[in-house]
């Protein structure tokens, strides 16, 4: 979500970024402070609230400056932090603000201290924790443009990243990403995709980039849906070989509501699901792209829940996928994704994060997804 600053009570992961819950407390209270105020928790929990509750951007900026320089936090009751970086102060500020508020904090930080906040974080932090904190500092469209650019630069292409972003965003969202991409990298996203991919994968990615699947009316022409289902059957199961362009055209140019009807009609004609036919008729990145379109069409929140689950499941963590999906959906539909995650896997997203990550990186992720994830 884009737009002006949200209320100070903004809770990451809330649908459409609506303010919820206790007002933001940018730094952890010391035991002395909590005791004096008669409470234990953060502002609004147990009655204890520090003077910096609901701090405006300039105070958050000060907390960050103190956090990255290792000085005392701005509440007199807090003990000075030893020399070095106070990662918790950074986590508490950046993960408990909306993106619009983080941009305002960055502007205030630069005006006061003459430093670029993102560059300061990069110099003071490291590893996965740095990657997450830096991701939070990018405006949403610029962040996704960066992810696409990094997926294509250098040797090899991370087709999965490109497929994930292009298949799951709306037409307006994709148009803003394209603008951000050209502004930041001086080239056309479409041309870079064409230069970095080939064959039917290139065609489906370019087709997805046009955003032709959006249709706010929700109208479905049953006759056209039946015809599309018949065309898909004729292009795959009915013939020796596959007419890939027929699959690409229908999957990339029909609305989600229309495609859902097509999938129903297809199963009645072919006796198998569209997913099973795609798996038997295609392979590799083209298969992944087509299946991703189908998954996003059937249930977008299930798709992202699955992405997060497999980023955390098994040996090793796919941190790029984990960071990208939590950061990019945190102000759009993360709460709905968390609910779907629980339905699909009978465990919470936060519990898996707690099991599979550690340290400041884990603390920051848990702050972003919320304790009831």
C-alpha positions in Angstrom: 0.0 0.0 0.0 1.2 3.5 -0.8 0.1 6.8 0.6 0.4 9.1 3.6 1.6 8.3 7.1 -0.5 5.9 9.1 -1.5 6.6 12.6 1.2 5.9 15.2 -0.6 2.8 16.3 0.1 1.1 13.0 0.7 -2.7 13.4 2.7 -4.4 10.6 0.7 -7.0 8.9 -2.6 -5.3 9.3 -4.9 -5.4 6.3 -4.6 -2.2 4.3 -2.3 -0.8 7.0 -5.2 0.1 9.3 -4.0 1.4 12.7 -4.6 -1.2 15.5 -3.4 -2.0 19.0 -1.2 -0.1 21.4 0.5 3.0 20.3 4.1 2.6 19.2 6.9 2.5 21.8 10.2 3.0 20.0 12.6 1.7 22.8 12.4 -1.0 25.4 11.7 0.3 28.9 14.3 -0.3 31.6 13.3 -2.2 34.7 13.6 1.0 36.7 11.4 2.8 34.2 8.7 0.0 34.3 8.8 -0.1 38.0 8.3 3.6 38.4 5.4 3.6 36.0 3.9 0.5 37.6 4.0 -1.6 34.5 6.0 -4.2 32.7 5.2 -4.0 29.0 5.5 -1.6 26.2 3.4 1.5 25.9 -0.3 0.6 26.5 0.6 -2.8 28.1 0.4 -2.8 31.9 0.0 0.9 32.1 3.7 1.8 31.6 4.6 4.2 28.8 7.8 6.1 28.2 7.9 9.7 27.2 8.6 8.6 23.6 5.3 6.8 23.1 3.8 7.8 19.7 7.1 9.5 18.9 7.1 11.7 15.8 9.6 11.0 13.0 12.3 13.3 14.6 12.3 11.3 17.8 12.4 8.0 15.9 15.3 9.5 13.9 17.1 10.2 17.1 16.5 6.6 18.4 18.0 5.3 15.1 21.0 7.7 15.3 21.6 6.5 18.9 21.1 2.9 17.8 23.7 3.0 15.1 26.2 5.0 17.1 25.8 3.0 20.3 24.8 5.9 22.5 22.1 6.1 25.2 18.5 5.8 24.1 16.5 9.0 24.4 14.6 8.2 27.6 16.3 9.5 30.7 15.4 6.3 32.6 17.2 4.1 30.2 20.7 3.0 30.9 23.3 4.0 28.2 24.0 1.3 25.6 27.7 0.3 25.4 29.7 1.3 22.4 28.6 -0.4 19.2 25.3 -0.8 17.4 22.1 -1.1 19.3 20.2 -3.5 17.0 17.2 -3.7 19.2 16.6 0.1 19.0 16.8 -0.2 15.2 14.4 -3.1 15.1 11.9 -1.3 17.4 11.8 1.7 15.2 11.9 0.2 11.7 9.6 -2.8 12.2 6.9 -0.8 14.0 6.3 1.9 11.4 4.6 2.0 8.0 6.8 2.4 4.9 5.5 6.0 4.5 6.6 6.7 8.0 10.0 5.1 7.5 10.5 7.4 4.5 9.7 10.4 6.6 12.1 9.2 9.3 14.9 8.8 6.7 14.4 12.3 5.4 14.5 13.7 9.0 17.6 11.6 9.7 19.4 13.0 6.7 18.4 16.6 7.5 19.6 16.3 11.1 22.7 14.2 10.7 23.8 14.6 7.1 23.7 10.8 6.6 21.7 8.5 4.3 19.9 6.2 6.7 20.0 3.2 4.3 23.7 3.6 3.7 24.3 3.9 7.5 22.4 0.7 8.1 24.4 -1.1 5.4 27.7 0.0 7.0 26.6 -0.9 10.6 24.7 -4.1 10.1 25.5 -7.4 8.2 24.1 -10.6 6.8 20.4 -11.4 6.7 19.6 -8.9 9.3 21.1 -6.1 7.2 19.2 -7.4 4.1 15.9 -7.2 6.0 16.5 -3.8 7.4 17.6 -2.3 4.1 14.5 -3.9 2.4 12.3 -2.1 4.8 13.8 1.2 3.9 12.9 1.0 0.2 9.6 2.4 -1.0 7.4 -0.6 -2.1 7.6 -0.2 -5.9 11.3 0.6 -5.8 11.9 -2.5 -3.6 10.2 -4.8 -6.1 12.0 -3.1 -8.9 15.3 -3.8 -7.1 14.4 -7.5 -6.6 13.7 -7.8 -10.3 16.9 -6.1 -11.3 19.0 -8.3 -8.9 17.2 -11.4 -10.3 18.5 -10.5 -13.8 22.0 -8.9 -13.2 25.2 -10.9 -13.4 25.5 -14.6 -14.5 22.3 -16.6 -14.4 18.8 -15.4 -13.9 16.5 -16.1 -10.9 13.4 -16.9 -12.9 11.5 -17.7 -9.8 11.7 -14.2 -8.4 10.5 -12.7 -11.7 7.6 -15.2 -12.0 6.5 -14.6 -8.4 6.3 -10.8 -8.8 4.8 -10.6 -12.3 2.2 -13.3 -11.7 0.9 -12.0 -8.3 0.7 -8.2 -8.8 -2.2 -6.1 -10.3 -1.9 -4.1 -13.5 -1.5 -0.8 -11.6 1.1 -2.3 -9.3 3.1 -3.6 -12.3 2.9 -0.2 -14.0 4.4 1.5 -10.9 7.1 -1.1 -10.7 8.0 -0.5 -14.3 8.2 3.3 -13.7 10.4 2.7 -10.6 12.6 0.3 -12.5 13.3 2.7 -15.3 13.9 5.6 -12.9 16.4 3.6 -10.8 18.2 1.6 -13.5 17.8 3.6 -16.7 16.3 0.8 -18.7 13.0 -0.8 -19.6 11.9 -3.7 -17.4 10.2 -5.3 -20.4 13.4 -5.0 -22.5 15.6 -6.4 -19.8 13.3 -9.4 -19.3 13.4 -10.0 -23.1 17.2 -9.7 -23.1 17.6 -12.1 -20.1 15.1 -14.8 -21.0 14.1 -16.6 -24.1 11.5 -18.8 -25.8 8.1 -19.4 -24.2 9.3 -18.2 -20.8 10.1 -14.8 -22.2 6.7 -14.7 -23.9 4.8 -15.6 -20.8 6.7 -13.1 -18.6 6.2 -10.2 -21.1 2.6 -11.1 -21.4 2.2 -11.1 -17.6 3.9 -7.7 -17.4 1.1 -6.2 -19.4 -1.3 -6.9 -16.5 -4.1 -7.9 -18.9 -5.8 -10.2 -16.3 -7.3 -7.4 -14.3 -11.1 -7.1 -14.5 -12.9 -5.3 -11.7 -16.4 -6.2 -13.1 -16.2 -9.8 -12.3 -18.4 -10.7 -15.3 -17.9 -14.1 -16.8 -19.1 -15.1 -20.2 -19.9 -18.9 -19.7 -19.8 -19.5 -23.4 -16.3 -18.0 -23.7 -15.2 -19.9 -20.6 -16.3 -23.2 -22.2 -14.5 -22.3 -25.5 -11.3 -21.4 -23.7 -11.5 -24.7 -21.8 -11.9 -26.6 -25.1 -9.1 -24.6 -26.7 -6.8 -25.5 -23.8 -7.7 -29.2 -24.1 -7.1 -29.1 -27.8 -3.7 -27.4 -27.3 -2.5 -30.1 -24.9 -4.1 -33.3 -23.9 -5.9 -33.8 -27.2 -2.8 -33.6 -29.4 0.7 -35.0 -29.5 2.8 -32.1 -28.3 1.7 -28.8 -26.9 0.5 -25.5 -28.3 2.3 -23.4 -25.6 1.1 -20.1 -27.0 -2.5 -21.1 -26.5 -1.9 -21.8 -22.9 0.0 -18.5 -22.5 -2.6 -16.4 -24.2 -5.5 -17.7 -22.1 -3.7 -17.8 -18.8 -2.3 -14.3 -19.2 -5.1 -12.4 -20.8 -8.3 -13.6 -19.0 -9.5 -12.3 -15.7 -9.2 -14.3 -12.5 -13.0 -14.8 -12.2 -13.1 -15.9 -15.9 -10.2 -18.3 -15.4 -11.8 -20.0 -12.4 -14.7 -20.9 -14.6 -12.4 -22.0 -17.3 -10.6 -24.3 -14.9 -14.0 -25.9 -13.8 -15.0 -26.5 -17.5 -11.6 -27.8 -18.3 -11.7 -30.5 -15.6 -15.1 -31.7 -16.8 -13.7 -31.9 -20.4 -10.3 -33.4 -19.7 -11.1 -35.4 -16.6 -8.1 -33.9 -14.8 -7.2 -30.5 -13.3 -5.5 -27.8 -15.3 -2.5 -28.1 -12.9 -2.0 -31.8 -13.8 -2.2 -31.0 -17.5 0.4 -28.2 -17.2 2.7 -30.6 -15.3 2.4 -33.2 -18.0 2.6 -30.8 -21.0 5.4 -28.4 -19.9 8.5 -28.4 -17.7 11.1 -26.2 -16.1 10.5 -22.4 -15.7 7.6 -22.3 -18.1 5.8 -25.0 -16.0 6.6 -22.9 -12.9 5.2 -19.7 -14.5 2.0 -21.3 -15.6 1.4 -23.1 -12.3 2.1 -19.8 -10.4 -0.6 -18.0 -12.5 -3.1 -20.8 -11.7 -2.2 -20.7 -8.0 -2.5 -16.9 -7.8 -5.8 -17.1 -9.7 -7.3 -19.8 -7.3 -6.2 -18.1 -4.1 -3.5 -15.4 -3.8 -3.2 -15.8 -0.1 -2.7 -19.5 -0.4 0.1 -18.9 -2.9 2.0 -16.6 -0.6 1.4 -18.9 2.4 3.0 -21.7 0.4 5.9 -19.5 -0.6 6.6 -18.7 3.0 6.2 -22.3 4.2 8.7 -23.7 1.7 11.1 -20.8 2.4 11.2 -22.0 6.0 10.7 -25.8 5.7 13.5 -28.3 5.6 17.3 -27.8 5.8 18.3 -24.2 5.3 16.1 -21.1 4.9 15.4 -19.4 1.6 15.9 -16.0 3.2 15.4 -14.0 0.0 11.9 -15.4 -0.5 11.1 -15.0 3.2 12.2 -11.4 3.4 10.7 -10.4 0.0 7.2 -11.8 0.8 7.0 -10.5 4.4 8.2 -7.0 3.5 6.2 -6.7 0.3 2.9 -7.9 1.8 3.2 -6.4 5.2 1.0 -3.5 4.4 -1.3 -5.2 1.9 -2.6 -8.6 3.1 -0.1 -10.3 5.5 -2.8 -10.9 8.1 -4.9 -12.8 5.5 -1.8 -14.7 4.4 -1.1 -15.7 8.1 -4.6 -17.0 8.5 -4.3 -19.1 5.3 -0.9 -20.3 6.5 -2.5 -21.6 9.7 -5.3 -23.3 7.8 -3.0 -25.0 5.3 -0.2 -26.1 7.7 -1.8 -26.2 11.2 1.0 -24.1 12.6 1.6 -20.4 12.8 4.0 -18.5 10.6 5.6 -16.9 13.7 6.3 -20.4 15.2 8.1 -21.5 12.0 10.1 -18.3 12.0 11.0 -18.8 15.6 12.2 -22.3 14.9 14.1 -21.6 11.7 15.8 -18.2 12.3 17.8 -16.6 15.1 19.1 -13.5 16.7 18.2 -10.0 15.6 17.0 -11.3 12.2 14.4 -13.5 14.0 13.4 -10.7 16.3 12.8 -8.3 13.4 10.8 -10.9 11.4 8.6 -11.7 14.4 7.9 -8.0 14.9 6.8 -7.7 11.3 4.5 -10.7 11.3 3.1 -10.1 14.8 2.9 -12.4 17.7 -0.4 -13.9 16.7 0.8 -15.0 13.3 
